[in-house]
């Protein structure tokens, strides 16, 4: 991810989340080297950013903090392929456990994470705003 990618990322962010991250948040992730690992997903045929993923690695634990695909590219197996590739990269980098939060209402994301071997670990009460919703904490060993 580079700063020039952020306008495309914000377009995806704004149609994907009720409380989207801002330009400055993504910019901060880019400069937070060593802890934050931000990547864009570029479609080779249409030659544009169609998604992004950001994860934080602290020692051997990894948290996937943000992951989205443009709605036009969902349901095509791209998200699964990206997650599998990222999980392999995290393993190669010494990660031993990965976790994330997801809205209970985001059934497609929960289905993907279940398919990838993530298990429910617990909840974070009132984690999401607009609408107010708990977060399901999911994780898996690598």
Phi and psi in degrees as GROMACS dihedral restraints (atoms count N, CA, C in turn):
[ dihedral_restraints ]
;  ai    aj    ak    al  type     phi  dphi    fc
    3     4     5     6     1  -123.6    20    10
    4     5     6     7     1   161.3    20    10
    6     7     8     9     1   -58.7    20    10
    7     8     9    10     1   -33.9    20    10
    9    10    11    12     1   -68.5    20    10
   10    11    12    13     1   -14.7    20    10
   12    13    14    15     1   -79.2    20    10
   13    14    15    16     1   -18.3    20    10
   15    16    17    18     1   -59.9    20    10
   16    17    18    19     1   -41.7    20    10
   18    19    20    21     1   -56.8    20    10
   19    20    21    22     1   -41.2    20    10
   21    22    23    24     1   -67.2    20    10
   22    23    24    25     1   -39.1    20    10
   24    25    26    27     1   -64.1    20    10
   25    26    27    28     1   -42.4    20    10
   27    28    29    30     1   -63.4    20    10
   28    29    30    31     1   -35.4    20    10
   30    31    32    33     1   -59.6    20    10
   31    32    33    34     1   -46.5    20    10
   33    34    35    36     1   -67.5    20    10
   34    35    36    37     1   -43.9    20    10
   36    37    38    39     1   -58.0    20    10
   37    38    39    40     1   -44.4    20    10
   39    40    41    42     1   -68.4    20    10
   40    41    42    43     1   -29.6    20    10
   42    43    44    45     1   -90.7    20    10
   43    44    45    46     1    -6.9    20    10
   45    46    47    48     1  -102.4    20    10
   46    47    48    49     1   -29.1    20    10
   48    49    50    51     1  -131.9    20    10
   49    50    51    52     1   143.4    20    10
   51    52    53    54     1   -70.9    20    10
   52    53    54    55     1   -30.5    20    10
   54    55    56    57     1  -122.6    20    10
   55    56    57    58     1    80.3    20    10
   57    58    59    60     1   -70.4    20    10
   58    59    60    61     1   151.5    20    10
   60    61    62    63     1   -67.2    20    10
   61    62    63    64     1   158.9    20    10
   63    64    65    66     1  -101.2    20    10
   64    65    66    67     1   169.1    20    10
   66    67    68    69     1   -51.9    20    10
   67    68    69    70     1   -47.2    20    10
   69    70    71    72     1   -63.2    20    10
   70    71    72    73     1   -31.1    20    10
   72    73    74    75     1   -67.6    20    10
   73    74    75    76     1   -46.6    20    10
   75    76    77    78     1   -65.2    20    10
   76    77    78    79     1   -40.5    20    10
   78    79    80    81     1   -60.2    20    10
   79    80    81    82     1   -40.9    20    10
   81    82    83    84     1   -63.9    20    10
   82    83    84    85     1   -36.2    20    10
   84    85    86    87     1   -65.4    20    10
   85    86    87    88     1   -36.7    20    10
   87    88    89    90     1   -64.3    20    10
   88    89    90    91     1   -39.8    20    10
   90    91    92    93     1   -86.8    20    10
   91    92    93    94     1   -10.2    20    10
   93    94    95    96     1   -84.1    20    10
   94    95    96    97     1    58.5    20    10
   96    97    98    99     1   -63.3    20    10
   97    98    99   100     1   144.3    20    10
   99   100   101   102     1    94.2    20    10
  100   101   102   103     1   -26.3    20    10
  102   103   104   105     1  -115.6    20    10
  103   104   105   106     1   -45.6    20    10
  105   106   107   108     1   -96.7    20    10
  106   107   108   109     1   136.0    20    10
  108   109   110   111     1  -125.6    20    10
  109   110   111   112     1    90.2    20    10
  111   112   113   114     1   -96.4    20    10
  112   113   114   115     1   131.6    20    10
  114   115   116   117     1  -131.7    20    10
  115   116   117   118     1   146.5    20    10
  117   118   119   120     1  -102.8    20    10
  118   119   120   121     1   155.0    20    10
  120   121   122   123     1  -109.2    20    10
  121   122   123   124     1   116.4    20    10
  123   124   125   126     1  -111.1    20    10
  124   125   126   127     1   128.5    20    10
  126   127   128   129     1   -82.8    20    10
  127   128   129   130     1   121.1    20    10
  129   130   131   132     1   -66.4    20    10
  130   131   132   133     1   -33.2    20    10
  132   133   134   135     1   -76.2    20    10
  133   134   135   136     1   -48.3    20    10
  135   136   137   138     1   -85.9    20    10
  136   137   138   139     1    -7.3    20    10
  138   139   140   141     1    49.8    20    10
  139   140   141   142     1    54.0    20    10
  141   142   143   144     1  -149.9    20    10
  142   143   144   145     1   161.7    20    10
  144   145   146   147     1   -71.0    20    10
  145   146   147   148     1   123.9    20    10
  147   148   149   150     1  -115.7    20    10
  148   149   150   151     1    -1.0    20    10
  150   151   152   153     1  -178.9    20    10
  151   152   153   154     1  -179.7    20    10
  153   154   155   156     1  -160.1    20    10
  154   155   156   157     1   158.8    20    10
  156   157   158   159     1  -144.7    20    10
  157   158   159   160     1   139.7    20    10
  159   160   161   162     1  -131.0    20    10
  160   161   162   163     1   129.9    20    10
  162   163   164   165     1  -132.5    20    10
  163   164   165   166     1   154.4    20    10
  165   166   167   168     1  -111.7    20    10
  166   167   168   169     1   133.3    20    10
  168   169   170   171     1  -118.5    20    10
  169   170   171   172     1   119.9    20    10
  171   172   173   174     1  -124.1    20    10
  172   173   174   175     1   107.2    20    10
  174   175   176   177     1    56.8    20    10
  175   176   177   178     1  -118.2    20    10
  177   178   179   180     1  -101.3    20    10
  178   179   180   181     1     2.8    20    10
  180   181   182   183     1  -100.0    20    10
  181   182   183   184     1   141.9    20    10
  183   184   185   186     1  -129.5    20    10
  184   185   186   187     1   134.3    20    10
  186   187   188   189     1  -116.3    20    10
  187   188   189   190     1   124.1    20    10
  189   190   191   192     1   -80.1    20    10
  190   191   192   193     1   113.8    20    10
  192   193   194   195     1   -96.1    20    10
  193   194   195   196     1   -28.0    20    10
  195   196   197   198     1  -157.2    20    10
  196   197   198   199     1   133.6    20    10
  198   199   200   201     1  -153.5    20    10
  199   200   201   202     1   124.7    20    10
  201   202   203   204     1  -155.0    20    10
  202   203   204   205     1   149.6    20    10
  204   205   206   207     1  -119.4    20    10
  205   206   207   208     1   148.9    20    10
  207   208   209   210     1   -59.6    20    10
  208   209   210   211     1   139.0    20    10
  210   211   212   213     1   -52.6    20    10
  211   212   213   214     1   -31.1    20    10
  213   214   215   216     1   -66.2    20    10
  214   215   216   217     1   -15.9    20    10
  216   217   218   219     1  -115.9    20    10
  217   218   219   220     1     9.2    20    10
  219   220   221   222     1   -82.5    20    10
  220   221   222   223     1   154.8    20    10
  222   223   224   225     1    75.7    20    10
  223   224   225   226     1    16.2    20    10
  225   226   227   228     1  -115.3    20    10
  226   227   228   229     1     7.4    20    10
  228   229   230   231     1    87.0    20    10
  229   230   231   232     1    -0.5    20    10
  231   232   233   234     1   -68.0    20    10
  232   233   234   235     1   -44.9    20    10
  234   235   236   237     1   -59.1    20    10
  235   236   237   238     1   -43.8    20    10
  237   238   239   240     1   -63.2    20    10
  238   239   240   241     1   -44.6    20    10
  240   241   242   243     1   -61.6    20    10
  241   242   243   244     1   -42.1    20    10
  243   244   245   246     1   -64.0    20    10
  244   245   246   247     1   -46.7    20    10
  246   247   248   249     1   -62.0    20    10
  247   248   249   250     1   -41.8    20    10
  249   250   251   252     1   -62.0    20    10
  250   251   252   253     1   -41.4    20    10
  252   253   254   255     1   -66.7    20    10
  253   254   255   256     1   -42.4    20    10
  255   256   257   258     1   -65.5    20    10
  256   257   258   259     1   -41.9    20    10
  258   259   260   261     1   -60.7    20    10
  259   260   261   262     1   -41.9    20    10
  261   262   263   264     1   -63.5    20    10
  262   263   264   265     1   -41.4    20    10
  264   265   266   267     1   -64.0    20    10
  265   266   267   268     1   -40.6    20    10
  267   268   269   270     1   -63.1    20    10
  268   269   270   271     1   -42.3    20    10
  270   271   272   273     1   -61.3    20    10
  271   272   273   274     1   -46.5    20    10
  273   274   275   276     1   -60.8    20    10
  274   275   276   277     1   -30.0    20    10
  276   277   278   279     1   -85.1    20    10
  277   278   279   280     1     2.5    20    10
  279   280   281   282     1    96.8    20    10
  280   281   282   283     1     4.6    20    10
  282   283   284   285     1   -68.7    20    10
  283   284   285   286     1   139.4    20    10
  285   286   287   288     1  -117.5    20    10
  286   287   288   289     1   -13.4    20    10
  288   289   290   291     1  -150.0    20    10
  289   290   291   292     1   139.2    20    10
  291   292   293   294     1  -129.7    20    10
  292   293   294   295     1   139.9    20    10
  294   295   296   297     1  -142.5    20    10
  295   296   297   298     1   168.5    20    10
  297   298   299   300     1  -161.1    20    10
  298   299   300   301     1   167.8    20    10
  300   301   302   303     1  -114.5    20    10
  301   302   303   304     1   146.9    20    10
  303   304   305   306     1  -145.7    20    10
  304   305   306   307     1   146.3    20    10
  306   307   308   309     1   -68.2    20    10
  307   308   309   310     1   139.3    20    10
  309   310   311   312     1   -57.5    20    10
  310   311   312   313     1   -31.4    20    10
  312   313   314   315     1   -77.4    20    10
  313   314   315   316     1   -10.8    20    10
  315   316   317   318     1   -87.8    20    10
  316   317   318   319     1    75.6    20    10
  318   319   320   321     1   -65.3    20    10
  319   320   321   322     1   -34.9    20    10
  321   322   323   324     1   -67.6    20    10
  322   323   324   325     1   -40.9    20    10
  324   325   326   327     1   -66.8    20    10
  325   326   327   328     1   -43.7    20    10
  327   328   329   330     1   -60.5    20    10
  328   329   330   331     1   -39.8    20    10
  330   331   332   333     1   -62.8    20    10
  331   332   333   334     1   -43.8    20    10
  333   334   335   336     1   -61.3    20    10
  334   335   336   337     1   -47.8    20    10
  336   337   338   339     1   -63.9    20    10
  337   338   339   340     1   -39.3    20    10
  339   340   341   342     1   -60.6    20    10
  340   341   342   343     1   -44.2    20    10
  342   343   344   345     1   -60.1    20    10
  343   344   345   346     1   -32.4    20    10
  345   346   347   348     1   -87.4    20    10
  346   347   348   349     1     4.7    20    10
  348   349   350   351     1    93.8    20    10
  349   350   351   352     1     7.5    20    10
  351   352   353   354     1   -73.8    20    10
  352   353   354   355     1   143.4    20    10
  354   355   356   357     1  -119.8    20    10
  355   356   357   358     1   151.5    20    10
  357   358   359   360     1   -71.7    20    10
  358   359   360   361     1   127.6    20    10
  360   361   362   363     1  -105.2    20    10
  361   362   363   364     1   -24.6    20    10
  363   364   365   366     1   164.4    20    10
  364   365   366   367     1  -163.8    20    10
  366   367   368   369     1  -134.8    20    10
  367   368   369   370     1   157.6    20    10
  369   370   371   372     1  -114.9    20    10
  370   371   372   373     1   114.1    20    10
  372   373   374   375     1   -63.8    20    10
  373   374   375   376     1   131.2    20    10
  375   376   377   378     1    52.0    20    10
  376   377   378   379     1    38.6    20    10
  378   379   380   381     1   -70.1    20    10
  379   380   381   382     1   -41.4    20    10
  381   382   383   384     1   -97.2    20    10
  382   383   384   385     1   149.7    20    10
  384   385   386   387     1  -114.1    20    10
  385   386   387   388     1   160.5    20    10
  387   388   389   390     1    50.8    20    10
  388   389   390   391     1    68.0    20    10
  390   391   392   393     1   -86.3    20    10
  391   392   393   394     1   157.6    20    10
  393   394   395   396     1   -63.4    20    10
  394   395   396   397     1   127.8    20    10
  396   397   398   399     1  -156.9    20    10
  397   398   399   400     1   145.7    20    10
  399   400   401   402     1   -67.5    20    10
  400   401   402   403     1   166.1    20    10
  402   403   404   405     1  -110.6    20    10
  403   404   405   406     1   139.3    20    10
  405   406   407   408     1   -91.3    20    10
  406   407   408   409     1   125.5    20    10
  408   409   410   411     1   -90.5    20    10
  409   410   411   412     1   124.7    20    10
  411   412   413   414     1  -123.9    20    10
  412   413   414   415     1   148.8    20    10
  414   415   416   417     1  -155.9    20    10
  415   416   417   418     1   168.2    20    10
  417   418   419   420     1  -159.0    20    10
  418   419   420   421     1   144.6    20    10
  420   421   422   423     1   -75.3    20    10
  421   422   423   424     1   157.5    20    10
